Every structure is written in structure tokens, then in C-alpha cells.
Amino acid sequence: MRRIFSCLCLSAFLLVGGIETTVAQTAKTKIQNAYQQFKGASAMTNGQASLTVINAKTGEIVFEDNSKVGLPTASTLKVMTSITALDLLGPDYTFPTSLYYTGTIDSIGTLHGDIIIEGSGDPTLGSDRYAEHNAETLLNKWRTAIVELGVKQIEGRIIADDSKYKGNQVPGTWMWTDMGNYYGAGISSLNWKENKLEVQFTPGRPGSMTQLASHNVPPFYQLVNEVSTGANQSGDNVYGYAAPYSDIIYLRGTYGADLKKTIELSSPDPALVLAYDLSKALLTDSIIVADSLISTASLLKIQGEPQTWNQGKQKLLTVQSPKLIDIVHWFNQKSINLYGEALLKVIGGISANKFETEEAASLVAKYWENKLKIPVGEIKTYDGSGLSPQNRVTSNALARIMQYAKGRPWYQGFLKSLPTINGTSMKSGTIGGTLGYTGYQKAADGQEYTFSLLINNYHGGAGRMRQQMFKLLDVLK
């Protein structure tokens, strides 16, 4: 009986193993056929594609082609930045921002000193995406703390301390046409309202100049409007042109005659905007700032002397950012480039006290070389968000890092951060001739896949190309 039972168990094992092997072979054949058809399309005549598909349950490669060829990532890079940050810092990591004062308060409530807001890189400070962290809530907290201190007038300054990252910086590989727009906002250790400004236009007849209807741009910036009215249904083709610490923002391009949209620009000095907003909030209690509003990067340039302005500072309060897992959620859902650069800075700082963007990016490659034995040649990046056109990552590296995430305790939170596109949980990427998708798919037969698909230099419209990519990825369903 024991021999018969053993034989039955062996037969069952072989049967199940045979079924799994057959299923895997069938899946591989389906993917291979669909992929060859995809590569053979006229849109890919001069293009290049890379695909890696992993069996999410076993970790085995189901299909790969050009999987070790580095291609531009666009925003698919955000998943690698997210996973690295979550793995290194933990899902509960937060960024502190502290309010201080210096000097003394006399008997009539005059502060003979400065108010200092010190940042540590929180990208969500003042963001409307978080109810407890939006601008109004934080300004009220800081205003209340200053009032309760007994201050009725500030004879000094409001100093926005963004010195940790040496002021507001833009990665050196970003393009000039991106830098003045919200998605090209620089990264500071004291970010504010996602480092963006908003303008509204009143269009005229097609071909005529637009008028600025309203904006929230502080008075220390000059807006130069060169935007003309485009044809109906021509949409938003407005670009801002400004660099960190510019005081002039040029607006160029066209704004559709039938368009009703707020245009979002990058803030040349977000820390200074925060100081300005706090001064306005204090006015509600008739607290006047007698001296200037300034960010520390500007302060050091003007003074040209050793740092003495924060000596003897006393803390009033500290606010913590949302948890990292909640930051990652909006980072991937809305593809906010600023969040990626903030996470990359702290990755570099925690890893090796290196806050420069390219140095921090190289540390990410070394992290995955140590963790998963992925050669550093497969991860050559220059930022944390994917906006740099010089980034090159293989589909193998992306897929393997995504597969690694499945085994981590924070995986479910990360999974929720991925948008649902074409019925699949995946992050998309789009930049100058590059499209990409990386994510997870559960098939109708119960099989689960982790995948990464990158294409470069395709021909034709992006919309049509996406549909062809969806058709290819549909074989995983």
C-alpha cells in the first residue's frame, strides 16, 4: 500500500509539474508571437523595443528580448526610485520641517531677531494633496506658534532656510524647455506648494495675443507674457522659461481659444515664496516684518560671510511630512517629478551623505548591484524622476526590482501607488520618442506576471503606439 501511495503522489506531482510546464510554455509562445508582431509593425521600423516578463510566483523569466539593452525610461524610473526609498528608509519615514526664532522679545512684543523655517527636503510641504499638510493648515500652525510666543512685531527677517541642499537646484541633465514648467521644478530642502506657481489666461481670437487673467505669482517675479491664442481644440502649448533664482519668467507658446485651464509653472525660489506667504499670514494678526524676506541661498550670496544668522536659534515647533508610503502613492499616481528628486536626495544622504543628484543616482545603481547583483551598467541614471533624456535602464533591471518589491512588507502600499492603465497595475513613462510600461498582471488562468516594456524611437503618434503596446501586454491577461 505504501508503494502504491508513493506512486500516486509521484504521479500527481508529475502531473501538476507537467501542467505548470505546459502553461508556462503556452504563455511564452503567446508572448513571443505577440511580441514579434509588435516589433514587425511599421511604427517600429527604426525603433528599438525591450521586454522582460517574469513569473511573479516563481521569479523565473518567462520571456525576454533586448532585456540587457539600456533604454530611456521616462517616468517608469519612478518605480525604481520608490522601491529603493521604501527599502532603504522604510514606509514610515518622514521629513521634519522646523520653525525657530532668534534674538529676544521685549516688553511690548517686538522680536529683535529673526523667524527661521528650516527644511530637510519634504516635497509635500504645503501640498493640497494632504489635508493635514496643505499651505493653509501649516501657515496657521506657524502663525499660531508665533502669536503664542507673544510676538506683535518682527524687527528682523523671515528666513527660509534651504541651505541643506545648497538652495534650489535643477538636475544638470534636464532640458531648458522643461525647467520653467511645473514638471521641471527644481528641488530644494525647503519646498513649498510642490514648487509651482499658477497663471490663468484670457484668450482672444486665434492668432492674437492672450491676456493674463489672474495668477498667484509673488510680486518679486516679473511675468513676461508672449503667449498667443491658438485655434479651437489646439489645447495647451504654453511653456514657461525660467531658471532657479530668476526674477523674470517668460511665458511663450499658444493657448487654445476654447481652453479653460490653469497653467502651472515652476517657482524659481520656492523657499522665498514660503517666507512671503508666512509674512502675509502674520498680517492677519497685524504682525509686521520690518526687515526682509529671504532664503538662505540668497542670504549667503548677499552677505558673503560665514553663517552666523542662525546662532542661538530656539525651536518653536516641528511638523512632520506624511509617511513615505503616502508620498510614494502620489509620486506614482500623478507622476510628480519633484517627489522623485526629493527621494533621490535623501537616498544619497542616508547612504553616503551625498546630496548631489548625479552622485545619489549612482548610489541607487550600486544599491541594486549589492542587493540583486544587477550590473551597474544596467542602471545609468541622472535623476530620480525620469525627466532626464540621458537616463538608460534595462527592462531586466526594472522588472527584477519590481519583482523584488513583491516580497517586501510594504508591497501592498506600493502596489496601490501604481495607476490602473488598460486594466493593469502599471507605471507609464513618456518622453521624446520613448514610451514605457512596467507593472504587475494577474492572468485569467491564475498566473501572475511582473513585466517591463520599453520602446524608443518609434514612428507616429504616441496614442496609436500606446494602443499597440496595450495589445501586446494584453496577452498577459
Sequence and secondary structure as in RCSB ss.txt:
>XXXX:A:sequence
MRRIFSCLCLSAFLLVGGIETTVAQTAKTKIQNAYQQFKGASAMTNGQASLTVINAKTGEIVFEDNSKVGLPTAS
TLKVMTSITALDLLGPDYTFPTSLYYTGTIDSIGTLHGDIIIEGSGDPTLGSDRYAEHNAETLLNKWRTAIVELG
VKQIEGRIIADDSKYKGNQVPGTWMWTDMGNYYGAGISSLNWKENKLEVQFTPGRPGSMTQLASHNVPPFYQLVN
EVSTGANQSGDNVYGYAAPYSDIIYLRGTYGADLKKTIELSSPDPALVLAYDLSKALLTDSIIVADSLISTASLL
KIQGEPQTWNQGKQKLLTVQSPKLIDIVHWFNQKSINLYGEALLKVIGGISANKFETEEAASLVAKYWENKLKIP
VGEIKTYDGSGLSPQNRVTSNALARIMQYAKGRPWYQGFLKSLPTINGTSMKSGTIGGTLGYTGYQKAADGQEYT
FSLLINNYHGGAGRMRQQMFKLLDVLK
>XXXX:A:secstr
 HHHHHHHHHHHHHHHHHHHHHHHHHHHHHHHHHHHHHHTSGGGTT EEEEEEEETTT  EEEEESTTS B  GG
GHHHHHHHHHHHHH TT   EEEEEE SEE TTSEEES EEEE    TTTB TTSTTTBHHHHHHHHHHHHHHTT
 SEESS EEEE GGGTSSB  TTS HHHHTBGGG  B SS  GGGEEEEEEE  STTSB EEEEE   TTSEEEE
EEEEE TT  EEEEEE  TT SEEEEEEEEETT    EEEE S HHHHHHHHHHHHHHTTT EE S EEEHHHHH
HHH S S TTTT EEEEEEE   HHHHHHHHHHTT HHHHHHHHHHHHHHHHS  SHHHHHHHHHHHHHHHH   
GGGEE S SSS  TT EE HHHHHHHHHHHTTSTTHHHHHHHS EETTEEEEEEEETTEEEEEEEEE TTS EEE
EEEEEES  S HHHHHHHHHHHHGGG 
